[in-house]
Amino acid sequence: MDQWCTAYPGLIESGAIVERSKVLSDGGVAAWWIPTYLAETHPELTTIEGILANSKLVGNRFHNCPTGCMCQRVSSNITKAAGFADARGENFNNGAGEALAASIASACDSKEPWFG
């Protein structure tokens, strides 16, 4: 279990929350992604340092998690701490998960820059 989920087992044991299903039982992943075609063409984008140094190659935009999700807050703080705005990058909020998924699909179909 990663550092973000350390409180979860204790909350279940104490009865503070009730687990109704095992939605992420197969190991749900929170991570930042770029399309494979970007990584193959620009291997320097496979690190945050490379993205900060080359933000134009990812469209100067970080596509954040859906509004209201904990990962949105976490990613916003990490992009701020990493200096993404200083690298002329925008912390972009697509709003709903469907809009985020559409942005990924559209970028991949067109082989455009995408980072989120």
Secondary structure, 3 states (H helix, E strand, C coil): CCHHHCCHHHHHHHCCCCCCCCCCCCCCCCCCCCCHHHHHHCHHHHCHHHHHHCHHHHCCEEECCCCCCHHHHHHHHHHHHHCCCCCCCEEECCCCHHHHHHHHHHHHHHCCCCCC
